[in-house]
């Protein structure tokens, strides 16, 4: 239940991140179409974006840093395992030379999965 709560909190806080990123004109952002699976009752991921935390506005970056600081290592590990278990997400990261260990937060809104990464 703690993992679900943390994921929901992360998603709620980051609902505005795609708009912030687009407003900044980030050029290194990856957006890859994801095949839509047959009708499922869960949220459908239509595309995946990877954004480095350094590319975000300072106020958004501060919110992410605060949430990451309050997130347990177990919750982050669970998030990263979920990413590794999603072939499309893992392949987008790999294409950018990244891995799930560099993902610090995600946002899923309007079918767009945004993964926020941070260099170690």
Beta strands, then each sheet from edge to edge (+ up, - down):
strand 1: 30-33
strand 2: 47-52
strand 3: 103-109
strand 4: 112-117
sheet 1: 1+ 2- 4- 3+
end
